[in-house]
């Protein structure tokens, strides 16, 4: 595929493609203490790049899902902070429910 590398809004495709490549490299690595990746490992790894139209369809589909995940993570963090600030006060009786 002939991509210029300047396509916009393909962040999630790149993210998931790289995550898949890392998984492939880990699977192809060897070693007892440290995983070893050799030149041969890279030579046998393949990254398939679909047509830009398909990448854009993927981005349009996955973008709202990823945004929802991000919003949920932000909300979880916010709720955890509220819990962490209220719980000691509840335990000491500083505030009552």
N, CA, C and O atoms as a CHARMM CRD file, in Angstrom:
* protein
*
  388
    1    1 UNK  N      0.83700  -1.16700   0.00000 PROA 1      0.00000
    2    1 UNK  CA     0.00000   0.00000   0.00000 PROA 1      0.00000
    3    1 UNK  C      0.88700   1.23800   0.00000 PROA 1      0.00000
    4    1 UNK  O      1.92400   1.26500   0.66400 PROA 1      0.00000
    5    2 UNK  N      0.49200   2.23100  -0.72300 PROA 2      0.00000
    6    2 UNK  CA     1.29800   3.43400  -0.86100 PROA 2      0.00000
    7    2 UNK  C      0.67700   4.56100  -0.04500 PROA 2      0.00000
    8    2 UNK  O     -0.15100   5.32100  -0.54800 PROA 2      0.00000
    9    3 UNK  N      1.08100   4.66300   1.21600 PROA 3      0.00000
   10    3 UNK  CA     0.61700   5.73700   2.08600 PROA 3      0.00000
   11    3 UNK  C      1.74600   6.73700   2.23300 PROA 3      0.00000
   12    3 UNK  O      2.92400   6.37800   2.23600 PROA 3      0.00000
   13    4 UNK  N      1.36500   7.99600   2.35400 PROA 4      0.00000
   14    4 UNK  CA     2.37300   9.04200   2.47400 PROA 4      0.00000
   15    4 UNK  C      2.87900   9.18400   3.90200 PROA 4      0.00000
   16    4 UNK  O      3.91800   9.80100   4.13900 PROA 4      0.00000
   17    5 UNK  N      2.15000   8.61600   4.84900 PROA 5      0.00000
   18    5 UNK  CA     2.53100   8.79200   6.24500 PROA 5      0.00000
   19    5 UNK  C      1.97700  10.07800   6.82100 PROA 5      0.00000
   20    5 UNK  O      2.22700  10.39500   7.98400 PROA 5      0.00000
   21    6 UNK  N      1.23400  10.81600   6.02900 PROA 6      0.00000
   22    6 UNK  CA     0.67400  12.08600   6.47600 PROA 6      0.00000
   23    6 UNK  C     -0.83800  12.01200   6.65600 PROA 6      0.00000
   24    6 UNK  O     -1.49500  13.03800   6.83000 PROA 6      0.00000
   25    7 UNK  N     -1.39100  10.80000   6.61400 PROA 7      0.00000
   26    7 UNK  CA    -2.82200  10.65100   6.79800 PROA 7      0.00000
   27    7 UNK  C     -3.19700  11.13800   8.18600 PROA 7      0.00000
   28    7 UNK  O     -2.45500  10.93500   9.14700 PROA 7      0.00000
   29    8 UNK  N     -4.33700  11.77500   8.28400 PROA 8      0.00000
   30    8 UNK  CA    -4.78000  12.31500   9.56100 PROA 8      0.00000
   31    8 UNK  C     -5.81000  11.38600  10.18900 PROA 8      0.00000
   32    8 UNK  O     -6.49500  10.62700   9.50300 PROA 8      0.00000
   33    9 UNK  N     -5.89700  11.46700  11.49900 PROA 9      0.00000
   34    9 UNK  CA    -6.90800  10.73000  12.24700 PROA 9      0.00000
   35    9 UNK  C     -6.81400   9.22300  12.06300 PROA 9      0.00000
   36    9 UNK  O     -7.82200   8.55500  11.83400 PROA 9      0.00000
   37   10 UNK  N     -5.60900   8.69600  12.16200 PROA 10     0.00000
   38   10 UNK  CA    -5.44400   7.24100  12.12300 PROA 10     0.00000
   39   10 UNK  C     -4.71600   6.76600  13.38500 PROA 10     0.00000
   40   10 UNK  O     -4.05900   5.72500  13.38800 PROA 10     0.00000
   41   11 UNK  N     -4.84800   7.54600  14.44400 PROA 11     0.00000
   42   11 UNK  CA    -4.12800   7.26500  15.68900 PROA 11     0.00000
   43   11 UNK  C     -4.46500   5.89800  16.27000 PROA 11     0.00000
   44   11 UNK  O     -3.57200   5.16200  16.68900 PROA 11     0.00000
   45   12 UNK  N     -5.74000   5.55900  16.29600 PROA 12     0.00000
   46   12 UNK  CA    -6.12100   4.28500  16.90100 PROA 12     0.00000
   47   12 UNK  C     -5.65300   3.11200  16.05000 PROA 12     0.00000
   48   12 UNK  O     -5.24500   2.08300  16.58700 PROA 12     0.00000
   49   13 UNK  N     -5.70700   3.25600  14.73100 PROA 13     0.00000
   50   13 UNK  CA    -5.20700   2.19600  13.85900 PROA 13     0.00000
   51   13 UNK  C     -3.71900   1.96300  14.12400 PROA 13     0.00000
   52   13 UNK  O     -3.27100   0.82200  14.23800 PROA 13     0.00000
   53   14 UNK  N     -2.96600   3.05000  14.22000 PROA 14     0.00000
   54   14 UNK  CA    -1.52800   2.93600  14.49000 PROA 14     0.00000
   55   14 UNK  C     -1.29200   2.30900  15.86100 PROA 14     0.00000
   56   14 UNK  O     -0.43700   1.43500  16.00400 PROA 14     0.00000
   57   15 UNK  N     -2.04100   2.74700  16.86500 PROA 15     0.00000
   58   15 UNK  CA    -1.89600   2.20800  18.21200 PROA 15     0.00000
   59   15 UNK  C     -2.12800   0.69800  18.23200 PROA 15     0.00000
   60   15 UNK  O     -1.30100  -0.05200  18.74900 PROA 15     0.00000
   61   16 UNK  N     -3.24500   0.25700  17.67200 PROA 16     0.00000
   62   16 UNK  CA    -3.56200  -1.16800  17.69700 PROA 16     0.00000
   63   16 UNK  C     -2.62700  -1.97500  16.79700 PROA 16     0.00000
   64   16 UNK  O     -2.32100  -3.12700  17.10500 PROA 16     0.00000
   65   17 UNK  N     -2.17200  -1.39100  15.69600 PROA 17     0.00000
   66   17 UNK  CA    -1.21500  -2.08200  14.82300 PROA 17     0.00000
   67   17 UNK  C      0.10800  -2.29800  15.54900 PROA 17     0.00000
   68   17 UNK  O      0.69900  -3.37600  15.48000 PROA 17     0.00000
   69   18 UNK  N      0.56700  -1.25500  16.24900 PROA 18     0.00000
   70   18 UNK  CA     1.81900  -1.38300  17.00100 PROA 18     0.00000
   71   18 UNK  C      1.67200  -2.36400  18.16300 PROA 18     0.00000
   72   18 UNK  O      2.59100  -3.13400  18.44200 PROA 18     0.00000
   73   19 UNK  N      0.53500  -2.34100  18.83300 PROA 19     0.00000
   74   19 UNK  CA     0.30500  -3.28800  19.93100 PROA 19     0.00000
   75   19 UNK  C      0.33800  -4.72200  19.39500 PROA 19     0.00000
   76   19 UNK  O      0.88600  -5.61600  20.03900 PROA 19     0.00000
   77   20 UNK  N     -0.24600  -4.93200  18.22600 PROA 20     0.00000
   78   20 UNK  CA    -0.22500  -6.25100  17.60600 PROA 20     0.00000
   79   20 UNK  C      1.19700  -6.65300  17.22400 PROA 20     0.00000
   80   20 UNK  O      1.58900  -7.80300  17.42200 PROA 20     0.00000
   81   21 UNK  N      1.96600  -5.71900  16.68200 PROA 21     0.00000
   82   21 UNK  CA     3.35300  -6.00100  16.30800 PROA 21     0.00000
   83   21 UNK  C      4.18500  -6.35800  17.53900 PROA 21     0.00000
   84   21 UNK  O      4.98300  -7.29400  17.50000 PROA 21     0.00000
   85   22 UNK  N      4.00000  -5.61700  18.62300 PROA 22     0.00000
   86   22 UNK  CA     4.73900  -5.91500  19.85500 PROA 22     0.00000
   87   22 UNK  C      4.39200  -7.32200  20.34100 PROA 22     0.00000
   88   22 UNK  O      5.27100  -8.06900  20.77200 PROA 22     0.00000
   89   23 UNK  N      3.11200  -7.67800  20.26900 PROA 23     0.00000
   90   23 UNK  CA     2.70700  -9.02500  20.68400 PROA 23     0.00000
   91   23 UNK  C      3.37300 -10.08400  19.80900 PROA 23     0.00000
   92   23 UNK  O      3.81200 -11.12100  20.30500 PROA 23     0.00000
   93   24 UNK  N      3.44500  -9.81700  18.49900 PROA 24     0.00000
   94   24 UNK  CA     4.11900 -10.74900  17.57900 PROA 24     0.00000
   95   24 UNK  C      5.59800 -10.87500  17.92700 PROA 24     0.00000
   96   24 UNK  O      6.14100 -11.97900  17.94700 PROA 24     0.00000
   97   25 UNK  N      6.24400  -9.75800  18.19700 PROA 25     0.00000
   98   25 UNK  CA     7.66900  -9.77400  18.52200 PROA 25     0.00000
   99   25 UNK  C      7.92000 -10.51800  19.83200 PROA 25     0.00000
  100   25 UNK  O      8.89100 -11.26500  19.94700 PROA 25     0.00000
  101   26 UNK  N      7.05300 -10.31600  20.81100 PROA 26     0.00000
  102   26 UNK  CA     7.21000 -11.03200  22.07400 PROA 26     0.00000
  103   26 UNK  C      7.05000 -12.53400  21.86600 PROA 26     0.00000
  104   26 UNK  O      7.77600 -13.33600  22.45300 PROA 26     0.00000
  105   27 UNK  N      6.09600 -12.89800  21.02900 PROA 27     0.00000
  106   27 UNK  CA     5.85400 -14.31100  20.76900 PROA 27     0.00000
  107   27 UNK  C      7.03700 -14.94000  20.03600 PROA 27     0.00000
  108   27 UNK  O      7.33400 -16.11900  20.22900 PROA 27     0.00000
  109   28 UNK  N      7.70700 -14.16100  19.20100 PROA 28     0.00000
  110   28 UNK  CA     8.82200 -14.68000  18.41800 PROA 28     0.00000
  111   28 UNK  C     10.15600 -14.56600  19.15700 PROA 28     0.00000
  112   28 UNK  O     11.17700 -15.05700  18.67500 PROA 28     0.00000
  113   29 UNK  N     10.14800 -13.92400  20.31900 PROA 29     0.00000
  114   29 UNK  CA    11.40400 -13.75800  21.05800 PROA 29     0.00000
  115   29 UNK  C     11.74700 -15.04900  21.78200 PROA 29     0.00000
  116   29 UNK  O     10.91700 -15.94600  21.92700 PROA 29     0.00000
  117   30 UNK  N     12.98600 -15.11700  22.23000 PROA 30     0.00000
  118   30 UNK  CA    13.42400 -16.28800  22.97800 PROA 30     0.00000
  119   30 UNK  C     14.41300 -15.84800  24.03600 PROA 30     0.00000
  120   30 UNK  O     14.94100 -14.73700  23.98400 PROA 30     0.00000
  121   31 UNK  N     14.65400 -16.69800  24.96700 PROA 31     0.00000
  122   31 UNK  CA    15.60200 -16.38900  26.03500 PROA 31     0.00000
  123   31 UNK  C     15.04700 -16.86500  27.35800 PROA 31     0.00000
  124   31 UNK  O     13.83600 -17.00500  27.52700 PROA 31     0.00000
  125   32 UNK  N     15.94400 -17.11300  28.28900 PROA 32     0.00000
  126   32 UNK  CA    15.50700 -17.61100  29.58600 PROA 32     0.00000
  127   32 UNK  C     15.33300 -16.48400  30.59400 PROA 32     0.00000
  128   32 UNK  O     14.39700 -16.51300  31.39200 PROA 32     0.00000
  129   33 UNK  N     16.21800 -15.49300  30.57000 PROA 33     0.00000
  130   33 UNK  CA    16.11700 -14.39900  31.52500 PROA 33     0.00000
  131   33 UNK  C     15.56300 -13.15100  30.82800 PROA 33     0.00000
  132   33 UNK  O     14.63200 -12.51600  31.32200 PROA 33     0.00000
  133   34 UNK  N     16.14100 -12.81400  29.68900 PROA 34     0.00000
  134   34 UNK  CA    15.68200 -11.66900  28.91900 PROA 34     0.00000
  135   34 UNK  C     15.14700 -12.17000  27.58800 PROA 34     0.00000
  136   34 UNK  O     15.76400 -13.01700  26.94200 PROA 34     0.00000
  137   35 UNK  N     13.98900 -11.64100  27.17600 PROA 35     0.00000
  138   35 UNK  CA    13.49700 -11.97400  25.85100 PROA 35     0.00000
  139   35 UNK  C     14.43400 -11.34900  24.82600 PROA 35     0.00000
  140   35 UNK  O     14.83900 -10.19300  24.95100 PROA 35     0.00000
  141   36 UNK  N     14.76400 -12.13400  23.81600 PROA 36     0.00000
  142   36 UNK  CA    15.69500 -11.67600  22.79900 PROA 36     0.00000
  143   36 UNK  C     14.96700 -11.53800  21.46700 PROA 36     0.00000
  144   36 UNK  O     14.28000 -12.45400  21.01300 PROA 36     0.00000
  145   37 UNK  N     15.13300 -10.38400  20.86300 PROA 37     0.00000
  146   37 UNK  CA    14.58200 -10.13600  19.53400 PROA 37     0.00000
  147   37 UNK  C     15.76800  -9.95500  18.60900 PROA 37     0.00000
  148   37 UNK  O     16.63500  -9.11600  18.85400 PROA 37     0.00000
  149   38 UNK  N     15.80400 -10.73500  17.55400 PROA 38     0.00000
  150   38 UNK  CA    16.93000 -10.67100  16.62200 PROA 38     0.00000
  151   38 UNK  C     16.48800 -10.02900  15.31200 PROA 38     0.00000
  152   38 UNK  O     15.30500  -9.75400  15.10800 PROA 38     0.00000
  153   39 UNK  N     17.44400  -9.79900  14.44000 PROA 39     0.00000
  154   39 UNK  CA    17.14500  -9.27500  13.11300 PROA 39     0.00000
  155   39 UNK  C     16.17500 -10.19500  12.39400 PROA 39     0.00000
  156   39 UNK  O     15.27300  -9.74000  11.69000 PROA 39     0.00000
  157   40 UNK  N     16.36800 -11.48400  12.57600 PROA 40     0.00000
  158   40 UNK  CA    15.47800 -12.45600  11.93800 PROA 40     0.00000
  159   40 UNK  C     14.03900 -12.29600  12.43700 PROA 40     0.00000
  160   40 UNK  O     13.09000 -12.48800  11.67600 PROA 40     0.00000
  161   41 UNK  N     13.88300 -11.94800  13.70500 PROA 41     0.00000
  162   41 UNK  CA    12.54600 -11.73300  14.25300 PROA 41     0.00000
  163   41 UNK  C     11.84500 -10.62500  13.48800 PROA 41     0.00000
  164   41 UNK  O     10.67300 -10.75100  13.13100 PROA 41     0.00000
  165   42 UNK  N     12.57000  -9.53400  13.23800 PROA 42     0.00000
  166   42 UNK  CA    11.97900  -8.42200  12.48700 PROA 42     0.00000
  167   42 UNK  C     11.69800  -8.81400  11.03800 PROA 42     0.00000
  168   42 UNK  O     10.68300  -8.41500  10.46700 PROA 42     0.00000
  169   43 UNK  N     12.58800  -9.58300  10.45600 PROA 43     0.00000
  170   43 UNK  CA    12.42500  -9.96900   9.05600 PROA 43     0.00000
  171   43 UNK  C     11.21000 -10.85800   8.85800 PROA 43     0.00000
  172   43 UNK  O     10.58300 -10.82000   7.80000 PROA 43     0.00000
  173   44 UNK  N     10.87200 -11.64600   9.85000 PROA 44     0.00000
  174   44 UNK  CA     9.72800 -12.53900   9.71300 PROA 44     0.00000
  175   44 UNK  C      8.42400 -11.89600  10.17300 PROA 44     0.00000
  176   44 UNK  O      7.35400 -12.47300   9.97900 PROA 44     0.00000
  177   45 UNK  N      8.49400 -10.70800  10.78100 PROA 45     0.00000
  178   45 UNK  CA     7.28000 -10.01200  11.21600 PROA 45     0.00000
  179   45 UNK  C      6.69000  -9.24300  10.04900 PROA 45     0.00000
  180   45 UNK  O      7.39900  -8.64500   9.24000 PROA 45     0.00000
  181   46 UNK  N      5.39500  -9.27900   9.99200 PROA 46     0.00000
  182   46 UNK  CA     4.70400  -8.57400   8.91600 PROA 46     0.00000
  183   46 UNK  C      3.68600  -7.60800   9.49900 PROA 46     0.00000
  184   46 UNK  O      3.00600  -7.90700  10.48000 PROA 46     0.00000
  185   47 UNK  N      3.60100  -6.45900   8.88000 PROA 47     0.00000
  186   47 UNK  CA     2.58100  -5.48300   9.22500 PROA 47     0.00000
  187   47 UNK  C      1.78000  -5.24200   7.96500 PROA 47     0.00000
  188   47 UNK  O      2.28000  -4.72100   6.96900 PROA 47     0.00000
  189   48 UNK  N      0.54000  -5.63000   8.03900 PROA 48     0.00000
  190   48 UNK  CA    -0.33400  -5.43300   6.87000 PROA 48     0.00000
  191   48 UNK  C     -1.03700  -4.09400   7.01800 PROA 48     0.00000
  192   48 UNK  O     -1.62300  -3.79200   8.05800 PROA 48     0.00000
  193   49 UNK  N     -0.96700  -3.30100   5.96500 PROA 49     0.00000
  194   49 UNK  CA    -1.59900  -1.98700   5.98200 PROA 49     0.00000
  195   49 UNK  C     -2.72400  -1.99600   4.95600 PROA 49     0.00000
  196   49 UNK  O     -2.47800  -2.08600   3.75300 PROA 49     0.00000
  197   50 UNK  N     -3.95900  -1.90200   5.43700 PROA 50     0.00000
  198   50 UNK  CA    -5.09600  -1.91300   4.51800 PROA 50     0.00000
  199   50 UNK  C     -5.22700  -0.57800   3.79400 PROA 50     0.00000
  200   50 UNK  O     -4.52100   0.37600   4.12100 PROA 50     0.00000
  201   51 UNK  N     -6.11600  -0.50300   2.82200 PROA 51     0.00000
  202   51 UNK  CA    -6.36100   0.77400   2.13100 PROA 51     0.00000
  203   51 UNK  C     -6.81500   1.84600   3.13000 PROA 51     0.00000
  204   51 UNK  O     -7.46700   1.54200   4.12900 PROA 51     0.00000
  205   52 UNK  N     -6.46800   3.07700   2.84900 PROA 52     0.00000
  206   52 UNK  CA    -6.77500   4.18600   3.75500 PROA 52     0.00000
  207   52 UNK  C     -8.27800   4.30100   4.00800 PROA 52     0.00000
  208   52 UNK  O     -8.69000   4.72100   5.08900 PROA 52     0.00000
  209   53 UNK  N     -9.08300   3.94100   3.04200 PROA 53     0.00000
  210   53 UNK  CA   -10.53600   4.00700   3.22900 PROA 53     0.00000
  211   53 UNK  C    -10.97800   3.05800   4.34400 PROA 53     0.00000
  212   53 UNK  O    -11.85400   3.39400   5.14100 PROA 53     0.00000
  213   54 UNK  N    -10.37300   1.88400   4.39500 PROA 54     0.00000
  214   54 UNK  CA   -10.70500   0.91300   5.43100 PROA 54     0.00000
  215   54 UNK  C    -10.19700   1.38600   6.79200 PROA 54     0.00000
  216   54 UNK  O    -10.85900   1.20600   7.81400 PROA 54     0.00000
  217   55 UNK  N     -9.01900   1.98800   6.78600 PROA 55     0.00000
  218   55 UNK  CA    -8.48100   2.54200   8.03700 PROA 55     0.00000
  219   55 UNK  C     -9.41400   3.62900   8.56200 PROA 55     0.00000
  220   55 UNK  O     -9.69300   3.68000   9.76000 PROA 55     0.00000
  221   56 UNK  N     -9.88900   4.48000   7.69200 PROA 56     0.00000
  222   56 UNK  CA   -10.80800   5.55500   8.10000 PROA 56     0.00000
  223   56 UNK  C    -12.11700   4.98600   8.64900 PROA 56     0.00000
  224   56 UNK  O    -12.65200   5.50700   9.62700 PROA 56     0.00000
  225   57 UNK  N    -12.63100   3.93400   8.03800 PROA 57     0.00000
  226   57 UNK  CA   -13.84200   3.28900   8.54900 PROA 57     0.00000
  227   57 UNK  C    -13.58800   2.74200   9.95000 PROA 57     0.00000
  228   57 UNK  O    -14.42700   2.87400  10.84100 PROA 57     0.00000
  229   58 UNK  N    -12.42600   2.12900  10.13200 PROA 58     0.00000
  230   58 UNK  CA   -12.05700   1.61500  11.45500 PROA 58     0.00000
  231   58 UNK  C    -12.01400   2.75600  12.45600 PROA 58     0.00000
  232   58 UNK  O    -12.57300   2.65000  13.54800 PROA 58     0.00000
  233   59 UNK  N    -11.35200   3.84900  12.08700 PROA 59     0.00000
  234   59 UNK  CA   -11.25000   5.00600  12.98100 PROA 59     0.00000
  235   59 UNK  C    -12.63000   5.55300  13.33500 PROA 59     0.00000
  236   59 UNK  O    -12.88900   5.87000  14.49600 PROA 59     0.00000
  237   60 UNK  N    -13.51100   5.66500  12.35400 PROA 60     0.00000
  238   60 UNK  CA   -14.85900   6.17600  12.60400 PROA 60     0.00000
  239   60 UNK  C    -15.63400   5.26400  13.54600 PROA 60     0.00000
  240   60 UNK  O    -16.44900   5.73500  14.34000 PROA 60     0.00000
  241   61 UNK  N    -15.38500   3.97100  13.46000 PROA 61     0.00000
  242   61 UNK  CA   -16.07200   3.00700  14.31400 PROA 61     0.00000
  243   61 UNK  C    -15.49700   3.00700  15.73200 PROA 61     0.00000
  244   61 UNK  O    -16.24500   2.99500  16.71000 PROA 61     0.00000
  245   62 UNK  N    -14.17400   3.01900  15.83500 PROA 62     0.00000
  246   62 UNK  CA   -13.52500   2.83600  17.13700 PROA 62     0.00000
  247   62 UNK  C    -13.42800   4.13200  17.94000 PROA 62     0.00000
  248   62 UNK  O    -13.35700   4.08100  19.16800 PROA 62     0.00000
  249   63 UNK  N    -13.42400   5.27500  17.28900 PROA 63     0.00000
  250   63 UNK  CA   -13.25700   6.56200  17.97900 PROA 63     0.00000
  251   63 UNK  C    -14.27400   6.76500  19.09800 PROA 63     0.00000
  252   63 UNK  O    -13.86800   7.09400  20.21300 PROA 63     0.00000
  253   64 UNK  N    -15.58500   6.58700  18.85900 PROA 64     0.00000
  254   64 UNK  CA   -16.52500   6.79300  19.96900 PROA 64     0.00000
  255   64 UNK  C    -16.32100   5.78600  21.10800 PROA 64     0.00000
  256   64 UNK  O    -16.52400   6.12600  22.27300 PROA 64     0.00000
  257   65 UNK  N    -15.93300   4.58300  20.78700 PROA 65     0.00000
  258   65 UNK  CA   -15.68800   3.56800  21.81700 PROA 65     0.00000
  259   65 UNK  C    -14.49300   3.97400  22.67200 PROA 65     0.00000
  260   65 UNK  O    -14.55000   3.90600  23.90000 PROA 65     0.00000
  261   66 UNK  N    -13.41600   4.39400  22.02300 PROA 66     0.00000
  262   66 UNK  CA   -12.21700   4.79200  22.76300 PROA 66     0.00000
  263   66 UNK  C    -12.46600   6.04900  23.59300 PROA 66     0.00000
  264   66 UNK  O    -11.93900   6.17700  24.69800 PROA 66     0.00000
  265   67 UNK  N    -13.25400   6.96500  23.07500 PROA 67     0.00000
  266   67 UNK  CA   -13.58900   8.17100  23.84300 PROA 67     0.00000
  267   67 UNK  C    -14.41100   7.81100  25.08100 PROA 67     0.00000
  268   67 UNK  O    -14.22300   8.39300  26.14900 PROA 67     0.00000
  269   68 UNK  N    -15.32600   6.84400  24.92900 PROA 68     0.00000
  270   68 UNK  CA   -16.11600   6.39100  26.06400 PROA 68     0.00000
  271   68 UNK  C    -15.21200   5.74200  27.11600 PROA 68     0.00000
  272   68 UNK  O    -15.38300   5.96800  28.31400 PROA 68     0.00000
  273   69 UNK  N    -14.26200   4.94500  26.66700 PROA 69     0.00000
  274   69 UNK  CA   -13.31000   4.32100  27.59100 PROA 69     0.00000
  275   69 UNK  C    -12.51900   5.39200  28.33000 PROA 69     0.00000
  276   69 UNK  O    -12.35300   5.31500  29.54700 PROA 69     0.00000
  277   70 UNK  N    -12.03300   6.38800  27.60200 PROA 70     0.00000
  278   70 UNK  CA   -11.28100   7.47600  28.22800 PROA 70     0.00000
  279   70 UNK  C    -12.13900   8.22300  29.24700 PROA 70     0.00000
  280   70 UNK  O    -11.68500   8.50300  30.35600 PROA 70     0.00000
  281   71 UNK  N    -13.36900   8.54200  28.87700 PROA 71     0.00000
  282   71 UNK  CA   -14.26600   9.23100  29.81100 PROA 71     0.00000
  283   71 UNK  C    -14.51000   8.38200  31.05500 PROA 71     0.00000
  284   71 UNK  O    -14.54400   8.90900  32.16700 PROA 71     0.00000
  285   72 UNK  N    -14.67900   7.08000  30.87600 PROA 72     0.00000
  286   72 UNK  CA   -14.88000   6.18800  32.02300 PROA 72     0.00000
  287   72 UNK  C    -13.65300   6.15900  32.92300 PROA 72     0.00000
  288   72 UNK  O    -13.78400   6.15400  34.14700 PROA 72     0.00000
  289   73 UNK  N    -12.45900   6.14100  32.33000 PROA 73     0.00000
  290   73 UNK  CA   -11.23200   6.15200  33.12900 PROA 73     0.00000
  291   73 UNK  C    -11.10400   7.44300  33.93000 PROA 73     0.00000
  292   73 UNK  O    -10.69200   7.41700  35.09000 PROA 73     0.00000
  293   74 UNK  N    -11.45500   8.56900  33.31900 PROA 74     0.00000
  294   74 UNK  CA   -11.41100   9.85400  34.01800 PROA 74     0.00000
  295   74 UNK  C    -12.41700   9.85300  35.16600 PROA 74     0.00000
  296   74 UNK  O    -12.11600  10.32100  36.26400 PROA 74     0.00000
  297   75 UNK  N    -13.61600   9.32500  34.90400 PROA 75     0.00000
  298   75 UNK  CA   -14.64100   9.27800  35.94800 PROA 75     0.00000
  299   75 UNK  C    -14.22400   8.33900  37.08900 PROA 75     0.00000
  300   75 UNK  O    -14.43800   8.65000  38.26000 PROA 75     0.00000
  301   76 UNK  N    -13.63800   7.20800  36.74600 PROA 76     0.00000
  302   76 UNK  CA   -13.15800   6.27500  37.77400 PROA 76     0.00000
  303   76 UNK  C    -12.12700   6.95800  38.65900 PROA 76     0.00000
  304   76 UNK  O    -12.16900   6.83000  39.88300 PROA 76     0.00000
  305   77 UNK  N    -11.20600   7.68000  38.04400 PROA 77     0.00000
  306   77 UNK  CA   -10.17000   8.38700  38.80100 PROA 77     0.00000
  307   77 UNK  C    -10.79600   9.43500  39.71700 PROA 77     0.00000
  308   77 UNK  O    -10.40400   9.57400  40.87500 PROA 77     0.00000
  309   78 UNK  N    -11.76200  10.16200  39.19000 PROA 78     0.00000
  310   78 UNK  CA   -12.44100  11.19500  39.98000 PROA 78     0.00000
  311   78 UNK  C    -13.17900  10.56900  41.16100 PROA 78     0.00000
  312   78 UNK  O    -13.09700  11.07200  42.28200 PROA 78     0.00000
  313   79 UNK  N    -13.89300   9.48300  40.91600 PROA 79     0.00000
  314   79 UNK  CA   -14.62100   8.81600  41.99400 PROA 79     0.00000
  315   79 UNK  C    -13.66600   8.22600  43.03700 PROA 79     0.00000
  316   79 UNK  O    -13.96500   8.23800  44.23100 PROA 79     0.00000
  317   80 UNK  N    -12.53700   7.71900  42.59400 PROA 80     0.00000
  318   80 UNK  CA   -11.54700   7.17200  43.52500 PROA 80     0.00000
  319   80 UNK  C    -10.99300   8.28200  44.42200 PROA 80     0.00000
  320   80 UNK  O    -10.77300   8.07100  45.61400 PROA 80     0.00000
  321   81 UNK  N    -10.77300   9.45200  43.84900 PROA 81     0.00000
  322   81 UNK  CA   -10.28000  10.58000  44.65400 PROA 81     0.00000
  323   81 UNK  C    -11.31300  11.00900  45.69100 PROA 81     0.00000
  324   81 UNK  O    -10.97200  11.30300  46.83700 PROA 81     0.00000
  325   82 UNK  N    -12.58300  11.04100  45.27400 PROA 82     0.00000
  326   82 UNK  CA   -13.65500  11.40300  46.21400 PROA 82     0.00000
  327   82 UNK  C    -13.73500  10.36800  47.33200 PROA 82     0.00000
  328   82 UNK  O    -13.83800  10.72000  48.50700 PROA 82     0.00000
  329   83 UNK  N    -13.68500   9.08000  46.95700 PROA 83     0.00000
  330   83 UNK  CA   -13.71000   8.01200  47.96000 PROA 83     0.00000
  331   83 UNK  C    -12.55300   8.16100  48.94000 PROA 83     0.00000
  332   83 UNK  O    -12.73200   8.07000  50.15400 PROA 83     0.00000
  333   84 UNK  N    -11.36400   8.39000  48.38900 PROA 84     0.00000
  334   84 UNK  CA   -10.17200   8.48400  49.23900 PROA 84     0.00000
  335   84 UNK  C    -10.22300   9.68000  50.18400 PROA 84     0.00000
  336   84 UNK  O     -9.63400   9.64500  51.26400 PROA 84     0.00000
  337   85 UNK  N    -10.91600  10.72300  49.78800 PROA 85     0.00000
  338   85 UNK  CA   -11.01700  11.87900  50.68800 PROA 85     0.00000
  339   85 UNK  C    -12.15500  11.71400  51.69400 PROA 85     0.00000
  340   85 UNK  O    -12.06500  12.22700  52.81000 PROA 85     0.00000
  341   86 UNK  N    -13.22000  11.01000  51.32000 PROA 86     0.00000
  342   86 UNK  CA   -14.35700  10.85400  52.22900 PROA 86     0.00000
  343   86 UNK  C    -14.19600   9.69900  53.21300 PROA 86     0.00000
  344   86 UNK  O    -14.64200   9.79600  54.35700 PROA 86     0.00000
  345   87 UNK  N    -13.57400   8.62300  52.78900 PROA 87     0.00000
  346   87 UNK  CA   -13.49400   7.43700  53.63000 PROA 87     0.00000
  347   87 UNK  C    -12.83800   7.69700  54.98700 PROA 87     0.00000
  348   87 UNK  O    -13.38000   7.27400  56.00800 PROA 87     0.00000
  349   88 UNK  N    -11.69800   8.37500  55.03100 PROA 88     0.00000
  350   88 UNK  CA   -11.11500   8.65600  56.36900 PROA 88     0.00000
  351   88 UNK  C    -12.04700   9.48800  57.24400 PROA 88     0.00000
  352   88 UNK  O    -12.10600   9.27900  58.45600 PROA 88     0.00000
  353   89 UNK  N    -12.76700  10.41500  56.65200 PROA 89     0.00000
  354   89 UNK  CA   -13.69700  11.25400  57.42900 PROA 89     0.00000
  355   89 UNK  C    -14.85500  10.42800  57.95600 PROA 89     0.00000
  356   89 UNK  O    -15.31500  10.65200  59.07600 PROA 89     0.00000
  357   90 UNK  N    -15.33200   9.48000  57.16800 PROA 90     0.00000
  358   90 UNK  CA   -16.39000   8.59100  57.63000 PROA 90     0.00000
  359   90 UNK  C    -15.90400   7.68800  58.75600 PROA 90     0.00000
  360   90 UNK  O    -16.61100   7.45200  59.73600 PROA 90     0.00000
  361   91 UNK  N    -14.68300   7.18900  58.59500 PROA 91     0.00000
  362   91 UNK  CA   -14.11400   6.26500  59.58900 PROA 91     0.00000
  363   91 UNK  C    -13.88000   6.96200  60.93400 PROA 91     0.00000
  364   91 UNK  O    -14.03900   6.34000  61.98400 PROA 91     0.00000
  365   92 UNK  N    -13.50800   8.22800  60.91300 PROA 92     0.00000
  366   92 UNK  CA   -13.24900   8.95000  62.15800 PROA 92     0.00000
  367   92 UNK  C    -14.50400   9.59300  62.72400 PROA 92     0.00000
  368   92 UNK  O    -14.48600  10.13800  63.82800 PROA 92     0.00000
  369   93 UNK  N    -15.58600   9.53000  61.97300 PROA 93     0.00000
  370   93 UNK  CA   -16.84000  10.13500  62.44200 PROA 93     0.00000
  371   93 UNK  C    -16.90200  11.61800  62.17900 PROA 93     0.00000
  372   93 UNK  O    -17.81100  12.29300  62.66300 PROA 93     0.00000
  373   94 UNK  N    -15.95300  12.14500  61.42000 PROA 94     0.00000
  374   94 UNK  CA   -15.95700  13.58800  61.11000 PROA 94     0.00000
  375   94 UNK  C    -17.20900  13.95300  60.31400 PROA 94     0.00000
  376   94 UNK  O    -17.75500  15.04600  60.46800 PROA 94     0.00000
  377   95 UNK  N    -17.65400  13.03500  59.46500 PROA 95     0.00000
  378   95 UNK  CA   -18.91700  13.21900  58.75200 PROA 95     0.00000
  379   95 UNK  C    -19.75000  11.95700  58.91200 PROA 95     0.00000
  380   95 UNK  O    -19.21500  10.86000  59.07600 PROA 95     0.00000
  381   96 UNK  N    -21.06600  12.12800  58.86100 PROA 96     0.00000
  382   96 UNK  CA   -21.99200  11.00400  58.98400 PROA 96     0.00000
  383   96 UNK  C    -22.84100  10.91100  57.73900 PROA 96     0.00000
  384   96 UNK  O    -23.07700  11.89500  57.03800 PROA 96     0.00000
  385   97 UNK  N    -23.29300   9.69300  57.48400 PROA 97     0.00000
  386   97 UNK  CA   -24.15900   9.46400  56.32400 PROA 97     0.00000
  387   97 UNK  C    -25.58500   9.40800  56.79700 PROA 97     0.00000
  388   97 UNK  O    -26.49600   9.22200  55.99000 PROA 97     0.00000
